[in-house]
Amino acid sequence: MKAIRKQIADFFEGKRIALLGLGKEGHSTWNLIRSYHPKQSIHIYDERSEKPKGLKLDRSTTFFGCTKFKKLKVGKYDLVLTSPGIPPRKLPATLLKGDKLFGQAELFLRWFGWQTIGITGTKGKSTTSSLTYHILKKAGLKVFLGGNIGMPLFDLIPKLNSKSYVVAELSCHQLNRSKFSPHIGILLNLFVEHLDYYKTKEAYFHSKLPIFTYQNTEDAFIYNKDDRQIVKYLRKVNTTQHKISYSLMGNKADLQILENTLSTSLLRGKNFILISKLLGRINYYNIMPAIAVAALLKINKSEIRNGFDYQ
């Protein structure tokens, strides 16, 4: 972990840095940089006229309120770190085309993707993330929940060691443009949404694909085989990771549920009888990927059942 922390320190050291947006995640990014470089100059740009009340910034930090991000002078900076809520249409074209722009999730996956379970989809992210986290924690693993739920990912970094796992709920905004994927990626579904943020349906769908597109042979991708959009994209890409599918429609998947009973080759023994307050067709689609993660991490049936006391 010392080597990774040195990578983080080196990534920011001596750079001219701009942070766009000072919400929860932006503040988390500022804190991380400050933990490595207490006196490094940082410029913060926000659409609000004043910084949030109670937020203390130091003398090496300059706050610019009432910002129109489109007018950012990109040439002044080596790194521009953006909050996920800022749509690409609000950013300068030169920034989008260049190599200076990063989001917190992309950088976290760059450094800690090897111990991250990333979960995305249009529906069900929070339920699946919470259930996965709960099963792993009840099984005795050192696990943290963050991203679009729980703590900002950068806030987790001081807590991590080489045996930790991070369950990260990742929105399309957090994954968009990322060049890194998690060790275990889960794609729940793809429905048309967020067209106020993305220009087209295809642009929205593509924003979620980094959940698996940068994985390698040592990684795993868990996906909903009943979702036609997901299956379509998988046919178009040539990826080498281990793929695990799940289905309620008998699509010859690795996990299937029929009448509250899970059948899967991922766990030894008889079919898995589900006892959970999350029962119901919609929640089955959230339960199966959580069980798949547990199976990949060698958690047995008894421990998985103990994790199902999730409320």
Secondary structure, DSSP 8 states (H G I E B T S, - for coil): -HHHHHHHHHHHTT--EEEE--SHHHHHHHHHHHHH-TT--EEEE-SSSS--TT----TTEEEE-S--GGG--GGG-SEEEE-TTS-GGGS-HHHHHSS-EEEHHHHHHHHHGGGEEEEE-SS-HHHHHHHHHHHHHHTT--EEEEESSSB-HHHHGGG--TT-EEEEE--HHHHTT-----SEEEE-------TTTSSSHHHHHHHHGGGTTT--TT-EEEEETT-HHHHHHHHH----SEEEEEESS--S-SEEEETTEEEESSS-SS-EE---TT-SHHHHHHHHHHHHHHHHTT--HHHHHHGGG--
